[in-house]
């Protein structure tokens, strides 16, 4: 009963603050039986909504209050322009999802967890003198897991990106991955993971792939690289990831692993050197050249090889010294794009544009070969690396067939 009384008090405070169309007796508290979350549906004037609502809503306000669950506003999207135009034409919006904060007096107690684009449209309409009623779903007294569920439901309506899905789940699990990325330079201090892919953006998938691929590499002794399957893994996105779960379970000292941290720092240094190589270049290079280090196949292979060479100090240093290449960009993108095998189709654009297994395997051979003498990414190394990949795959297929025959013969 105490909990019910508390909810009634929250409802009274909400009505006094937002002055909804529904009076106190007609504002019903409903329970979502799936999660136990309580909410009410009501209609609020645009003026009250703008006065007391904020799209700046954290997913975990107690532990990670500086990081947001909402996707970024896409200000140049045609649909957003139409939304703003409709709002000024007196459209009444509905389905805005919020949470009412009641724990301490704040200027903006209505936190938007689904509908930030509509908030900005309503705000612009209000500035133009339009003050309509809008339908708002208001959650009350949410726990963190309930808040995540509400975020996912509300964002699914607007086709939540897989990267935002990952970021939300990673935020709920704790700040460790984000803190690690900030500590090694993959993210700036205070920066969060990107909510959708773009050139150079660091997503949760980027960070997870880096770590998962590194530890996959540590399972391959460098002396056996030429005879083992050496496929750098990449993590899935937009769904639960078993590879990521396995690494966290297998690596109890994951966040304090000195060699992993060094690998992160060295990769960040390589990515920075790649960008710097194109600063002020004329004519302007293709847009993907400065951010080539962020190609997922390249990243996974680079960190995989760092894991393979973890206990080979000399060759590991040659691998990391790639960031020191002078005279051209460290990754020599103009040479990478010319790298191809006779089996490639006419549509193949060269190394660094795809993320499939073949691309990752080729990059792994290239980076491992480069670490033999530290000669850098050259046309010769690229060609040999590609050929070594195909030769290894052929030999592995032979071994698999021999094993199959042996099993059949008992």
C-alpha positions as CSV (number, residue, x, y, z in Angstrom):
1,X,0.0,0.0,0.0
2,X,2.9,2.3,0.7
3,X,4.0,1.9,-2.9
4,X,0.5,2.8,-4.2
5,X,0.4,5.8,-2.0
6,X,3.7,6.9,-3.3
7,X,2.5,6.6,-6.9
8,X,-0.6,8.6,-6.1
9,X,1.6,11.3,-4.7
10,X,3.7,11.3,-7.9
11,X,0.5,11.5,-9.9
12,X,-0.7,14.5,-8.0
13,X,2.6,16.2,-8.5
14,X,2.5,15.4,-12.2
15,X,-1.0,16.9,-12.6
16,X,0.0,20.0,-10.7
17,X,3.1,20.5,-12.9
18,X,1.9,19.5,-16.4
19,X,-1.9,20.4,-16.1
20,X,-2.9,17.6,-18.5
21,X,-6.3,17.5,-20.2
22,X,-7.2,14.6,-17.9
23,X,-8.0,15.6,-14.4
24,X,-6.7,13.7,-11.3
25,X,-9.7,11.3,-11.2
26,X,-9.3,10.4,-14.9
27,X,-5.6,9.9,-15.0
28,X,-5.2,6.2,-14.5
29,X,-2.0,4.4,-13.5
30,X,-1.5,1.3,-15.7
31,X,1.0,-1.5,-15.1
32,X,3.0,-3.2,-17.9
33,X,2.8,-6.8,-16.7
34,X,5.8,-7.7,-18.8
35,X,8.2,-5.6,-16.7
36,X,6.1,-4.2,-13.8
37,X,6.6,-0.7,-15.0
38,X,3.8,1.8,-14.1
39,X,2.7,4.6,-16.5
40,X,-0.2,6.8,-17.4
41,X,-1.4,8.2,-20.7
42,X,-2.5,11.8,-21.0
43,X,-2.6,14.9,-23.2
44,X,-0.4,17.9,-22.4
45,X,-0.3,21.4,-24.0
46,X,2.8,22.1,-26.1
47,X,3.6,25.0,-23.8
48,X,3.7,22.8,-20.7
49,X,5.5,20.1,-22.5
50,X,8.3,22.4,-23.7
51,X,8.5,24.1,-20.3
52,X,9.0,20.9,-18.3
53,X,10.3,18.3,-20.8
54,X,13.9,17.5,-21.8
55,X,15.4,15.2,-24.4
56,X,18.6,15.1,-22.4
57,X,17.7,11.9,-20.5
58,X,20.2,9.5,-19.1
59,X,19.6,5.7,-19.1
60,X,21.3,5.2,-15.8
61,X,21.0,8.5,-13.9
62,X,22.5,7.2,-10.7
63,X,25.7,5.7,-12.0
64,X,26.2,7.1,-15.5
65,X,24.3,10.3,-15.5
66,X,26.5,11.9,-18.2
67,X,25.7,9.4,-20.9
68,X,22.5,9.4,-22.9
69,X,20.3,6.5,-24.2
70,X,18.5,8.5,-26.9
71,X,19.8,8.5,-30.5
72,X,21.0,11.8,-31.8
73,X,18.6,14.2,-33.5
74,X,19.0,13.9,-37.3
75,X,18.5,17.6,-38.1
76,X,18.8,17.3,-41.8
77,X,16.4,14.4,-42.3
78,X,13.5,15.2,-44.7
79,X,11.1,13.5,-42.4
80,X,12.1,15.8,-39.5
81,X,11.6,18.8,-41.7
82,X,8.1,17.6,-42.6
83,X,7.4,16.9,-38.8
84,X,8.3,20.5,-38.0
85,X,6.2,21.9,-40.8
86,X,3.2,19.7,-39.6
87,X,3.7,21.0,-36.0
88,X,3.4,24.6,-37.2
89,X,0.3,23.6,-39.1
90,X,-1.3,22.7,-35.8
91,X,-0.7,18.9,-35.9
92,X,-1.3,17.2,-32.6
93,X,1.4,14.5,-32.0
94,X,0.9,11.3,-30.0
95,X,3.0,8.4,-28.7
96,X,5.7,10.6,-27.1
97,X,7.3,8.4,-24.4
98,X,8.6,10.0,-21.2
99,X,9.5,9.4,-17.6
100,X,8.5,11.7,-14.8
101,X,11.2,12.4,-12.3
102,X,10.0,13.0,-8.8
103,X,12.9,12.3,-6.5
104,X,14.2,15.8,-6.3
105,X,13.1,19.2,-7.5
106,X,14.4,19.8,-11.0
107,X,13.4,22.3,-13.7
108,X,12.8,19.7,-16.3
109,X,11.2,16.6,-14.6
110,X,9.7,15.1,-17.8
111,X,12.5,13.1,-19.4
112,X,11.9,12.1,-23.0
113,X,12.9,8.6,-23.8
114,X,11.2,8.3,-27.1
115,X,10.1,11.3,-29.2
116,X,13.0,13.8,-29.1
117,X,12.3,14.8,-32.7
118,X,8.7,15.6,-31.9
119,X,9.9,17.6,-28.9
120,X,12.0,19.9,-31.2
121,X,9.1,20.2,-33.7
122,X,6.7,21.1,-30.9
123,X,9.2,23.7,-29.5
124,X,9.6,25.4,-32.9
125,X,5.8,25.4,-33.3
126,X,5.4,27.0,-29.9
127,X,7.9,29.7,-30.9
128,X,5.7,30.4,-33.9
129,X,2.6,30.8,-31.6
130,X,1.2,27.3,-32.0
131,X,0.2,25.6,-28.7
132,X,-1.7,22.3,-29.3
133,X,-2.5,19.3,-27.1
134,X,-0.1,16.3,-27.5
135,X,-0.4,12.7,-26.4
136,X,2.2,11.6,-23.9
137,X,2.9,8.3,-22.2
138,X,4.5,9.0,-18.8
139,X,6.4,6.3,-16.9
140,X,6.6,6.6,-13.2
141,X,9.3,5.4,-10.8
142,X,11.3,3.2,-13.3
143,X,14.1,0.9,-12.3
144,X,17.1,0.8,-14.7
145,X,16.1,-2.4,-16.4
146,X,12.5,-1.1,-16.9
147,X,14.0,2.1,-18.3
148,X,16.0,0.1,-20.8
149,X,12.9,-1.8,-21.8
150,X,11.0,1.4,-22.3
151,X,13.8,2.9,-24.4
152,X,14.0,-0.1,-26.6
153,X,10.2,-0.2,-27.2
154,X,10.0,3.5,-28.0
155,X,13.0,3.5,-30.3
156,X,11.9,0.4,-32.1
157,X,9.0,2.4,-33.4
158,X,11.5,4.6,-35.3
159,X,13.7,1.7,-36.4
160,X,16.3,1.8,-33.7
161,X,19.8,1.4,-35.1
162,X,21.7,-1.7,-34.1
163,X,24.5,0.5,-32.8
164,X,22.1,2.4,-30.5
165,X,20.7,-1.0,-29.3
166,X,24.3,-2.1,-28.5
167,X,25.1,1.2,-26.7
168,X,22.0,1.0,-24.6
169,X,22.7,-2.5,-23.5
170,X,26.3,-1.8,-22.8
171,X,25.4,1.2,-20.7
172,X,23.1,-0.9,-18.6
173,X,25.8,-3.5,-18.1
174,X,28.2,-0.9,-16.8
175,X,30.7,1.8,-17.9
176,X,33.7,-0.5,-18.2
177,X,33.9,-0.8,-22.0
178,X,33.4,2.9,-22.5
179,X,35.9,3.8,-19.7
180,X,38.5,1.4,-21.3
181,X,38.0,3.0,-24.7
182,X,38.5,6.5,-23.2
183,X,41.6,5.3,-21.3
184,X,43.3,4.1,-24.5
185,X,42.3,7.0,-26.8
186,X,39.6,5.3,-28.9
187,X,37.1,7.7,-27.4
188,X,37.8,11.2,-26.1
189,X,37.2,11.9,-22.4
190,X,33.5,12.1,-21.7
191,X,32.6,10.8,-25.2
192,X,30.1,8.0,-25.7
193,X,29.9,5.4,-28.4
194,X,28.3,6.4,-31.6
195,X,24.6,5.5,-32.1
196,X,25.1,4.7,-35.7
197,X,27.9,3.8,-38.1
198,X,29.8,6.5,-39.9
199,X,33.4,6.9,-41.1
200,X,35.7,7.0,-38.1
201,X,32.9,6.5,-35.6
202,X,33.7,4.2,-32.6
203,X,30.6,2.1,-31.9
204,X,30.1,-0.6,-29.3
205,X,30.7,-3.2,-32.1
206,X,34.0,-1.5,-32.9
207,X,35.2,-1.8,-29.3
208,X,33.9,-5.3,-28.7
209,X,35.4,-6.5,-32.0
210,X,38.8,-5.1,-31.0
211,X,38.9,-6.9,-27.7
212,X,37.3,-10.2,-28.9
213,X,39.7,-10.4,-31.9
214,X,42.7,-9.6,-29.8
215,X,42.0,-12.5,-27.4
216,X,41.2,-14.8,-30.3
217,X,44.7,-14.0,-31.6
218,X,46.4,-14.9,-28.3
219,X,45.2,-18.5,-28.8
220,X,47.3,-18.8,-32.0
221,X,51.1,-19.3,-31.3
222,X,53.0,-17.1,-33.7
223,X,55.2,-20.1,-34.7
224,X,52.0,-21.9,-35.9
225,X,50.4,-19.0,-37.7
226,X,51.2,-20.3,-41.2
227,X,49.5,-23.7,-40.5
228,X,46.5,-22.6,-38.4
229,X,43.1,-21.1,-39.3
230,X,43.6,-17.4,-38.6
231,X,40.2,-15.8,-39.1
232,X,39.8,-12.6,-37.0
233,X,36.3,-12.6,-35.6
234,X,33.9,-9.6,-35.5
235,X,31.1,-9.3,-33.0
236,X,27.4,-9.2,-34.0
237,X,25.4,-6.0,-33.6
238,X,21.8,-5.3,-32.7
239,X,21.5,-8.6,-30.7
240,X,23.0,-10.5,-27.8
241,X,26.6,-11.4,-28.5
242,X,27.9,-14.7,-27.3
243,X,31.5,-14.0,-28.3
244,X,31.6,-10.9,-26.1
245,X,30.0,-12.8,-23.2
246,X,32.7,-15.6,-23.6
247,X,35.6,-13.1,-23.5
248,X,34.3,-11.4,-20.4
249,X,33.9,-14.7,-18.7
250,X,37.3,-16.0,-19.8
251,X,39.2,-12.9,-19.0
252,X,38.7,-11.9,-15.3
253,X,41.4,-9.2,-15.6
254,X,40.1,-7.9,-18.9
255,X,39.9,-4.2,-17.9
256,X,43.4,-4.2,-16.3
257,X,45.2,-6.3,-18.9
258,X,48.4,-4.2,-19.7
259,X,49.1,-5.8,-23.1
260,X,45.5,-5.3,-24.2
261,X,45.6,-1.7,-23.1
262,X,48.9,-1.2,-25.0
263,X,47.3,-2.6,-28.1
264,X,44.4,-0.2,-27.7
265,X,46.8,2.7,-27.4
266,X,48.8,1.6,-30.4
267,X,45.7,1.2,-32.6
268,X,44.5,4.7,-31.6
269,X,48.0,6.0,-32.5
270,X,47.7,4.3,-35.9
271,X,44.2,5.7,-36.6
272,X,45.4,9.2,-35.6
273,X,48.5,8.9,-37.9
274,X,46.3,7.7,-40.8
275,X,44.1,10.8,-40.4
276,X,47.0,13.2,-40.0
277,X,48.7,11.9,-43.2
278,X,45.8,13.4,-45.2
279,X,45.4,16.7,-43.4
280,X,45.7,19.6,-45.9
281,X,46.3,17.3,-48.9
282,X,45.5,18.6,-52.3
283,X,43.8,17.4,-54.3
284,X,41.5,16.2,-51.6
285,X,41.7,12.4,-51.2
286,X,38.8,10.0,-51.3
287,X,36.7,10.5,-48.2
288,X,37.4,7.0,-46.8
289,X,41.2,7.2,-47.0
290,X,41.9,9.1,-43.8
291,X,39.5,6.8,-41.8
292,X,40.7,3.5,-43.4
293,X,41.8,2.2,-40.0
294,X,38.2,2.0,-38.9
295,X,37.3,-0.6,-41.6
296,X,36.0,-3.5,-39.5
297,X,38.0,-6.1,-41.3
298,X,41.2,-4.2,-41.1
299,X,40.7,-3.4,-37.4
300,X,39.8,-7.0,-36.5
301,X,42.9,-8.3,-38.3
302,X,45.2,-5.7,-36.9
303,X,44.2,-6.5,-33.3
304,X,44.1,-10.3,-34.0
305,X,47.8,-10.1,-35.1
306,X,48.6,-8.0,-32.0
307,X,47.2,-10.9,-30.0
308,X,49.1,-13.5,-31.9
309,X,52.4,-11.6,-31.3
310,X,51.6,-10.8,-27.6
311,X,54.6,-12.9,-26.5
312,X,56.9,-12.0,-29.4
313,X,58.3,-8.6,-28.4
314,X,60.4,-8.0,-31.5
315,X,57.7,-8.7,-34.0
316,X,55.1,-7.0,-31.9
317,X,57.1,-3.8,-31.9
318,X,57.3,-4.0,-35.7
319,X,53.6,-4.4,-35.9
320,X,53.0,-1.3,-33.7
321,X,55.7,0.7,-35.5
322,X,53.4,0.8,-38.6
323,X,52.0,4.0,-37.2
324,X,55.5,5.6,-37.6
325,X,55.5,5.1,-41.4
326,X,56.6,8.2,-43.3
327,X,56.3,9.4,-46.9
328,X,52.7,8.3,-47.2
329,X,49.8,7.2,-45.1
330,X,50.7,4.3,-42.8
331,X,48.1,1.9,-44.3
332,X,49.1,2.9,-47.9
333,X,45.5,2.9,-49.0
334,X,46.3,3.6,-52.6
335,X,48.1,0.3,-52.7
336,X,45.5,-1.6,-50.7
337,X,42.8,-0.7,-53.2
338,X,44.8,-2.3,-56.0
339,X,45.3,-5.5,-54.0
340,X,43.2,-8.4,-55.5
341,X,43.3,-12.1,-56.3
342,X,42.6,-13.8,-59.7
343,X,39.5,-15.3,-58.1
344,X,38.0,-11.9,-57.3
345,X,35.0,-10.6,-59.2
346,X,35.1,-7.5,-61.3
347,X,33.1,-5.8,-58.5
348,X,35.9,-6.3,-55.9
349,X,37.3,-2.8,-55.1
350,X,40.5,-4.0,-53.4
351,X,41.4,-4.5,-49.7
352,X,39.7,-2.3,-47.1
353,X,36.1,-2.0,-48.4
354,X,34.5,-5.2,-47.2
355,X,34.2,-7.0,-43.8
356,X,33.6,-10.6,-44.8
357,X,35.8,-13.5,-43.7
358,X,38.0,-13.4,-46.8
359,X,38.8,-9.8,-46.3
360,X,39.6,-10.3,-42.6
361,X,41.8,-13.3,-43.4
362,X,43.7,-11.4,-46.1
363,X,44.4,-8.5,-43.8
364,X,45.6,-10.9,-41.0
365,X,48.1,-12.4,-43.5
366,X,49.2,-9.0,-44.5
367,X,49.8,-7.6,-41.0
368,X,51.5,-10.8,-39.9
369,X,53.8,-10.6,-42.9
370,X,54.6,-7.0,-42.3
371,X,55.7,-7.7,-38.8
372,X,58.4,-10.1,-40.1
373,X,60.7,-7.2,-41.1
374,X,58.7,-4.1,-40.5
375,X,58.8,-3.0,-44.1
376,X,55.4,-1.5,-44.0
377,X,52.3,-2.0,-46.2
378,X,53.8,-2.3,-49.7
379,X,52.5,-3.5,-53.0
380,X,54.6,-6.6,-52.7
381,X,53.5,-7.4,-49.1
382,X,49.9,-6.9,-50.1
383,X,50.1,-9.3,-53.0
384,X,52.0,-11.9,-51.0
385,X,49.6,-11.6,-48.1
386,X,46.6,-12.2,-50.4
387,X,48.3,-15.2,-52.0
388,X,49.3,-16.6,-48.6
389,X,45.7,-16.4,-47.5
390,X,44.4,-18.4,-50.5
391,X,47.3,-20.9,-50.2
392,X,46.5,-21.5,-46.5
393,X,42.8,-21.9,-47.2
394,X,43.6,-24.5,-49.9
395,X,45.9,-26.4,-47.5
396,X,43.4,-26.3,-44.7
397,X,40.7,-27.7,-47.0
398,X,43.1,-30.5,-47.8
399,X,43.6,-31.3,-44.1
400,X,39.8,-31.2,-43.5
401,X,39.2,-33.6,-46.4
402,X,42.0,-36.0,-45.1
403,X,40.4,-35.9,-41.6
404,X,37.0,-36.6,-43.1
405,X,38.3,-39.6,-45.0
406,X,40.1,-40.9,-41.9
407,X,36.9,-40.7,-39.9
408,X,35.0,-42.5,-42.6
409,X,37.6,-45.3,-42.6
410,X,37.4,-45.7,-38.9
